[in-house]
Amino acid sequence: MLSKTAKTAPNSPGVYLFKAKAGTVLYIGKAKNLRARVKSYFSKEVPEQTRQMLSQAQSIDYIITDNESEALLLESQLIKKHFPKYNVMLKDNEKFTYIVITDEKFPRMLLARRNRGGKIKAKGKIYGPFTSGSAHVLVASTLRKAFGLRICSTFPKKACLQYHLGFCTAPCVGFVNQEQYAKQVQKLRSILSGGKKLGKILKQMEKEMKKASKQKRFEQALELKKSILSLSSLLERQKIEGPGKGDEDFICIVKHKGKCYSQVFRQSEGVIRDRKKYEFEPISDALSEFLPRFYEAGKIPSRIYLENEPESKNALEKYLEKKKGGKVKIIAPKKGDKKKLLDLLYKNIMLEIGGKADPALIELQHKLALPAIPRIMECFDVSNLFGSSIVGSMVQFLNARPNKSNYRRFKIRTVEGQDDFASMKEIVFRRYARLKGDKAQMPDLVLIDGGTAQLNAALSALQELNLSIPCVSLAKEFEEIYHPEKEKPVRLPRSSSALKVLQFARDEAHRFCISYHRLLRKKRMEKDGQ
């Protein structure tokens, strides 16, 4: 049943697609939390139109994104592509705003939108999209006034009110020549493109805001504050719809348990038009096998973005160029928006592999070669103060979130003096000796706060109990993961959601341990004071 499927949806922002039996898309929506949103469709009180849609729906597909703004953009693009039966009247009128610097002799700054065909009629350089509601008007107004750009479609015979208010440099009557005006336009282009110049103007506006506030010019300070917030928000880079030109494909392949899972985002004129998913069993290099097969009958873009370069990159480029009859570049970006979009594809593949489990846990299973998704993870820490009041803690995470009802605290019983390693062995032994005796469920992963010494202590305890629970440690200095079956520690990118889950569990175990340590010290001081 679809209601059961909804309960396994990811707890992530993204887009969901209700599909009919033949795969026809019935409805497309976006959500800040996919699981919460999709589950709401199966509540008792839903509109009649929703009931009709659900009666025809046979499956639900998900595409996760990094934030709600990206989900909103992707939703709009998919609606324009599929025109779902239950969306057209509701969502098709929702459009996004762009800023256009016209290609006139004295350019203007205009607001524009895409038409149904995805085109922008205004001629000139396009920036955007902007997704923060009506605030784009404030930004456009703020920037236009700051750089003195004209708003008139045809030149008046004398300087208008905008000039007398200080908002226009009046090129209409020659108060500024074309070269001077072009310099102002170029500065504005640099700001709209982001980067250092945008940062500089924001810092300058912040200084002006603070100065106005100190001088008790509160209305001006408030206007500047609104402008700063709007400018920061509206000029945030969007991975889903960027300034790309021409056709581009983004391809990510993940090898998991002998199979390869691939997803492709097809982008045209900066807009993602389609997503494709594949599964296959590679014989050699997965990319070198997949690319010729994928482009055998399909349209070949001018640029193909991959996480890693294939073994036969040059040969593949020549092969694709011959088929296309034009230049083809295979690129493995290391940073920037292109890399972020590939990271997003990776997250979506992890979602597919894990049967809708948290993508961070799927990534963790993949990176650490775990036999199962670490839905239940238990993390241990030890705390002492100069060898006294040595205590230990264990926190349990369920589906990447704290499960506080299963937190445990330990007083060290068998260790004398300051021996963190022996203390770690004791608390791990006591925890799993108890679970083994009760025939209770064991965790999917044991995480130890520390390096190889702490890990070996925990492994020794598990070995004595004849238990084969996956166990790793996380060392804080370089955030390295020590794995008993790997010669070198595993280093995940700081942005990795898998690493963040481990850090969250480690920090939570440390916090819980320290709080217990403080409690015991307080009780001891109160006892000594009596």
C-alpha positions in Angstrom: 0.0 0.0 0.0 1.1 3.6 -0.7 0.5 4.6 2.9 3.2 2.2 4.0 5.5 3.5 1.3 5.0 7.0 2.6 6.3 6.0 6.0 9.6 5.1 4.5 10.1 8.3 2.6 13.3 10.2 3.4 13.4 12.9 6.1 14.9 15.3 3.6 13.8 18.3 1.5 13.0 17.3 -2.1 10.4 16.6 -4.7 7.9 13.7 -4.7 6.0 12.3 -7.8 2.8 10.3 -7.6 2.7 8.0 -10.6 -0.1 5.9 -12.2 0.3 2.2 -13.1 1.9 3.0 -16.5 4.4 5.4 -14.9 2.4 8.5 -15.9 3.0 11.3 -13.5 -0.2 12.3 -11.8 1.1 14.9 -9.3 4.4 16.6 -8.4 5.0 18.4 -5.2 7.9 19.7 -3.1 8.5 19.5 0.6 10.9 20.6 3.4 10.5 17.1 4.8 9.4 14.5 2.3 8.2 11.9 4.8 6.0 14.4 6.8 4.5 15.8 3.6 3.8 12.5 1.8 2.3 10.9 5.0 -0.2 13.8 5.2 -1.8 12.6 2.0 -3.1 9.5 3.8 -4.8 11.3 6.7 -8.5 11.0 7.2 -9.4 14.5 6.1 -8.1 15.2 2.6 -9.8 17.1 -0.3 -11.9 15.1 -2.9 -9.4 15.9 -5.6 -6.6 14.4 -3.5 -8.6 11.2 -3.0 -9.2 11.0 -6.7 -5.5 11.3 -7.4 -4.6 8.7 -4.7 -7.1 6.2 -6.2 -5.1 6.3 -9.4 -1.6 6.4 -7.9 0.4 3.2 -7.9 3.8 4.4 -6.8 5.7 7.4 -5.4 9.1 8.5 -6.6 11.4 10.9 -4.7 14.3 13.3 -5.7 16.0 14.7 -2.6 17.7 18.2 -2.7 19.9 20.1 -0.3 17.3 22.7 0.7 13.7 23.8 0.1 14.6 26.5 -2.5 16.2 23.9 -4.7 13.1 21.6 -4.3 10.9 24.5 -5.3 12.9 25.1 -8.5 13.1 21.4 -9.4 9.3 21.0 -8.8 8.5 23.9 -11.2 10.8 22.4 -13.9 9.3 18.9 -13.6 5.8 20.3 -13.8 6.7 22.1 -17.0 8.1 18.9 -18.4 5.3 16.4 -17.4 2.2 18.7 -17.0 0.7 16.3 -14.5 -3.1 16.0 -14.5 -3.5 17.2 -10.9 -0.9 19.9 -11.0 -1.5 22.1 -14.1 -4.2 24.3 -12.7 -2.6 24.5 -9.2 1.1 24.9 -9.8 1.8 25.9 -13.4 1.3 29.6 -12.8 4.1 29.5 -10.2 7.1 31.1 -11.8 10.5 32.4 -10.8 12.0 35.8 -11.2 15.2 36.7 -13.0 17.1 39.9 -13.4 18.1 41.0 -16.9 20.7 43.6 -17.8 19.6 44.6 -21.2 22.1 44.8 -24.2 21.0 48.4 -25.1 23.5 51.3 -25.6 22.6 52.4 -22.0 21.5 49.2 -20.4 18.5 48.9 -18.0 17.9 46.5 -15.2 14.7 44.6 -15.6 12.8 41.8 -13.9 11.7 38.9 -16.1 10.1 35.4 -16.0 10.3 32.3 -18.2 7.3 31.6 -20.4 5.7 28.1 -20.8 8.5 27.1 -23.1 11.1 27.9 -20.6 12.4 31.0 -22.5 13.0 34.6 -21.3 11.9 37.1 -23.9 14.0 40.0 -22.7 17.3 40.4 -24.5 20.4 40.7 -22.4 22.4 39.0 -19.7 20.2 37.0 -17.4 20.8 36.4 -13.6 18.9 34.2 -11.3 16.5 32.6 -10.6 15.5 34.3 -7.4 13.3 32.4 -5.1 12.6 34.6 -2.0 9.2 36.0 -2.9 8.7 39.7 -3.5 12.0 40.6 -2.0 13.5 40.6 -5.6 11.8 43.9 -6.1 13.7 45.4 -3.1 17.0 44.0 -4.4 16.4 45.2 -8.0 15.4 48.6 -6.6 18.4 48.8 -4.2 21.0 47.9 -6.9 19.4 50.0 -9.6 19.5 53.1 -7.4 23.0 52.3 -6.1 24.4 52.2 -9.6 22.3 55.0 -11.1 20.7 52.9 -13.9 17.9 54.4 -16.0 14.3 52.9 -16.0 12.8 54.8 -19.0 12.2 52.7 -22.1 12.8 55.7 -24.3 14.9 58.8 -23.5 13.0 61.8 -22.3 13.9 65.3 -23.4 15.0 66.4 -20.0 16.2 64.8 -16.7 13.3 63.2 -14.9 12.4 62.9 -11.2 14.7 59.8 -10.8 17.7 62.0 -11.5 16.6 64.7 -9.1 16.1 62.0 -6.4 19.7 60.7 -7.0 18.6 57.4 -8.4 19.7 57.9 -12.1 22.7 59.4 -13.7 20.6 60.9 -16.5 22.4 59.5 -19.7 19.3 60.8 -21.5 20.6 64.4 -21.4 24.4 63.6 -21.5 25.1 64.0 -17.7 27.1 60.8 -18.0 28.7 59.4 -21.2 28.5 55.9 -22.5 31.9 54.8 -21.2 31.2 56.1 -17.7 27.8 54.4 -17.7 29.3 51.1 -18.9 31.7 51.1 -16.0 28.7 51.3 -13.6 26.9 48.5 -15.4 30.0 46.3 -15.3 30.3 46.7 -11.5 26.6 45.7 -11.2 27.3 42.6 -13.4 30.1 41.6 -11.1 27.9 41.9 -8.1 25.1 39.9 -9.6 27.6 37.2 -10.5 28.5 36.8 -6.9 32.0 36.5 -5.5 34.3 39.0 -3.8 32.7 42.1 -5.2 29.3 41.1 -3.8 30.9 40.5 -0.4 32.5 44.0 -0.5 29.2 45.8 -1.3 27.5 43.8 1.5 30.2 44.8 4.0 29.9 48.5 2.9 26.1 48.3 3.4 26.6 46.8 6.8 28.9 49.7 7.8 26.4 52.2 6.5 23.6 50.5 8.5 25.6 50.5 11.7 26.5 54.2 11.2 22.8 55.1 10.5 21.8 53.3 13.6 24.3 55.1 15.8 23.2 58.4 14.4 19.6 57.4 15.2 18.5 57.3 11.6 16.5 54.2 12.3 14.3 54.2 9.1 17.4 54.3 6.9 19.1 51.6 9.0 16.0 49.4 8.7 15.9 49.8 4.9 19.6 49.0 4.7 19.1 45.9 6.8 16.2 44.7 4.6 18.4 45.3 1.5 21.3 43.3 3.0 19.1 40.4 4.0 17.4 40.3 0.6 20.6 40.7 -1.4 22.2 37.8 0.6 19.2 35.6 0.1 18.4 36.3 -3.5 21.9 36.0 -4.8 22.5 32.6 -3.1 23.8 30.2 -5.7 21.2 27.6 -6.9 22.5 24.2 -8.1 19.2 23.1 -9.6 19.0 26.0 -12.0 22.3 27.7 -12.7 23.9 29.9 -15.4 24.9 27.0 -17.6 24.8 27.3 -21.4 24.0 24.6 -23.9 23.4 20.9 -23.0 25.1 19.3 -20.0 24.8 15.9 -18.4 25.7 15.1 -14.7 26.4 11.4 -14.1 27.0 9.7 -10.9 27.7 5.9 -10.5 28.0 4.1 -7.1 29.2 0.5 -6.8 27.4 -1.4 -4.0 27.5 -5.1 -3.3 28.6 -6.0 -6.8 26.1 -3.8 -8.6 26.4 -0.4 -10.1 23.7 2.2 -9.5 23.7 5.2 -11.8 21.6 8.4 -12.0 21.8 11.1 -14.7 20.6 14.7 -14.6 20.1 16.2 -18.1 20.5 19.9 -18.1 19.7 22.3 -20.9 20.2 26.1 -20.9 20.9 25.9 -17.1 17.6 24.0 -16.4 17.4 20.3 -15.3 15.0 18.7 -17.8 15.1 15.0 -16.8 16.5 12.4 -14.4 17.3 8.9 -15.5 18.1 5.9 -13.3 20.0 2.6 -14.1 21.3 -0.5 -12.5 24.0 -2.8 -14.1 26.7 -5.2 -13.2 30.1 -4.0 -14.6 32.8 -6.2 -15.9 35.6 -3.7 -15.7 35.6 0.2 -15.3 32.0 1.1 -14.7 32.2 4.5 -16.3 33.9 3.3 -19.4 31.2 0.6 -19.8 28.3 2.9 -19.0 29.0 6.0 -21.1 29.1 4.4 -24.6 26.0 2.3 -23.8 24.1 5.3 -22.4 24.9 7.5 -25.4 24.5 4.8 -28.0 21.0 6.2 -29.0 20.7 9.2 -26.8 21.5 12.9 -27.3 25.1 13.7 -26.6 25.8 17.0 -24.7 28.8 19.2 -25.1 29.8 18.7 -21.5 29.6 15.6 -19.3 30.3 16.0 -15.6 31.4 13.0 -13.5 32.7 12.4 -10.0 35.8 10.8 -11.3 37.5 10.6 -14.7 37.1 7.3 -16.5 40.2 5.2 -17.2 39.8 5.9 -21.0 38.8 9.5 -20.9 40.5 10.6 -24.1 39.2 7.6 -26.1 35.7 8.2 -24.8 35.8 11.9 -25.7 36.9 11.1 -29.3 34.2 8.3 -29.6 31.5 10.7 -28.4 32.7 13.6 -30.6 32.6 11.3 -33.7 29.0 10.3 -32.9 27.9 13.9 -32.0 29.8 15.6 -34.8 31.1 18.2 -32.4 33.2 18.9 -29.3 32.6 16.9 -26.1 34.3 17.4 -22.8 34.4 15.0 -19.9 35.0 16.9 -16.7 35.4 15.8 -13.0 34.9 19.1 -11.0 36.5 19.3 -7.6 34.5 22.2 -6.2 31.8 24.7 -7.1 28.2 24.3 -8.2 28.9 21.4 -10.7 30.5 19.4 -7.9 27.5 20.1 -5.6 25.1 18.9 -8.2 27.1 15.6 -8.5 27.0 15.3 -4.7 23.2 15.7 -4.9 23.0 12.9 -7.4 25.1 10.7 -5.0 22.6 11.4 -2.2 19.7 10.3 -4.5 21.5 7.1 -5.4 22.1 6.4 -1.7 18.4 6.9 -1.1 17.6 4.3 -3.8 20.1 1.8 -2.6 18.8 2.0 1.0 15.2 1.5 0.2 14.4 5.0 1.4 16.6 4.9 4.5 18.4 8.0 5.6 21.0 8.7 2.8 23.6 9.5 5.5 23.3 5.9 6.8 23.5 4.5 3.3 26.7 6.5 2.7 28.1 5.3 6.0 27.4 1.7 5.0 29.0 2.2 1.6 32.1 4.0 2.9 32.8 1.6 5.7 31.7 -1.6 3.9 29.2 -2.5 6.6 27.1 -5.6 6.2 23.9 -3.7 7.0 22.6 -0.2 7.1 23.6 1.1 10.6 20.0 2.0 11.6 21.0 1.2 15.3 24.3 2.8 16.2 25.7 2.9 19.8 28.6 5.2 20.7 30.8 5.0 23.8 32.9 7.5 25.6 35.0 7.6 28.9 35.6 10.6 31.1 37.9 11.1 34.2 39.4 13.8 36.3 43.0 13.1 37.3 42.1 9.4 37.7 39.1 10.0 40.0 35.4 9.6 39.3 36.1 7.6 36.1 32.7 7.2 34.3 31.6 6.0 30.9 28.6 6.7 28.7 26.8 5.0 25.8 24.3 6.8 23.5 22.1 5.1 21.0 21.1 6.5 17.6 18.1 5.1 15.8 17.9 6.0 12.1 20.5 8.7 12.5 18.7 10.4 15.4 19.3 10.2 19.2 17.2 7.5 21.0 17.5 8.9 24.5 15.4 6.2 26.2 18.3 3.8 25.4 21.2 6.0 26.7 23.3 4.4 29.5 25.8 5.6 32.1 28.5 3.5 33.7 30.6 3.8 36.9 33.9 2.1 36.3 34.1 -0.9 38.7 37.2 -3.0 37.8 39.8 -0.4 36.8 42.0 1.4 39.3 43.7 4.7 38.5 43.6 6.5 35.2 43.3 3.9 32.4 41.0 5.0 29.7 41.6 2.0 27.5 40.8 -0.5 30.3 37.7 1.6 31.2 36.5 1.5 27.6 36.9 -2.3 27.5 34.9 -2.6 30.7 31.9 -0.6 29.6 31.7 -2.2 26.1 32.0 -5.6 27.8 29.2 -4.8 30.3 26.9 -3.4 27.7 27.0 -6.3 25.3 27.3 -9.0 27.9 23.9 -7.7 29.2 22.3 -7.7 25.7 23.7 -11.2 25.0 22.3 -12.5 28.2 18.9 -10.9 27.5 19.0 -12.1 23.9 18.3 -8.5 22.9 18.9 -6.9 19.6 22.5 -5.9 18.9 23.4 -2.6 17.2 24.4 -2.5 13.5 27.4 -0.4 14.4 29.5 0.4 17.5 31.3 3.7 17.5 34.1 4.5 19.9 35.3 8.0 20.7 39.1 7.8 20.2 41.9 6.3 18.1 43.3 2.9 17.5 44.0 2.2 21.2 40.4 2.8 22.3 39.2 0.8 19.3 41.4 -2.1 20.2 40.1 -2.1 23.7 36.5 -2.2 22.5 37.3 -5.0 20.0 38.9 -7.0 22.7 35.7 -6.9 24.8 33.6 -8.0 21.8 36.0 -10.8 21.0 35.8 -12.1 24.6 32.0 -12.2 24.2 32.4 -13.9 20.9 30.4 -11.2 19.1 31.0 -9.9 15.6 29.4 -6.5 15.7 31.0 -3.9 13.3 33.0 -1.5 15.4 35.0 1.6 14.4 36.4 4.6 16.2 36.4 8.4 15.4 39.5 10.4 16.4 38.7 14.0 17.0 42.0 15.7 15.9 41.6 15.0 12.2 38.2 13.3 12.3 39.7 10.1 11.0 37.7 6.8 11.2 39.7 3.8 12.3 38.4 0.5 10.9 39.9 -2.9 12.0 39.9 -4.2 8.5 41.5 -1.2 6.9 45.3 -0.4 7.0 44.8 3.4 6.8 42.1 5.5 8.6 39.2 6.5 6.5 38.8 10.3 5.9 35.5 11.6 4.7 34.9 15.1 3.4 33.9 17.6 6.1 30.7 18.1 4.2 29.8 14.4 4.2 26.5 13.6 5.8 27.9 10.3 6.9 30.7 12.0 8.8 28.2 14.4 10.4 26.2 11.5 11.8 29.3 10.0 13.4 30.3 13.4 14.8 26.8 14.0 16.2 26.9 10.6 18.0 30.4 11.1 19.3 29.7 14.6 20.6 26.4 13.4 22.2 28.2 10.6 24.0 30.8 13.0 25.2 28.2 15.5 26.4 26.3 12.7 28.2 29.5 11.4 29.8 30.6 14.9 31.0 27.2 15.6 32.5 27.3 12.4 34.5 30.9 13.2 35.6 29.7 16.6 36.9 26.8 15.1 38.7 29.0 12.7 40.6 31.4 15.4 41.5 28.6 17.6 42.8 27.3 14.8 44.9 30.8 14.1 46.3 31.3 17.8 47.2 27.9 18.0 48.9 28.7 14.9 50.9 32.1 16.3 51.9 30.5 19.5 53.0 28.2 17.9 55.4 
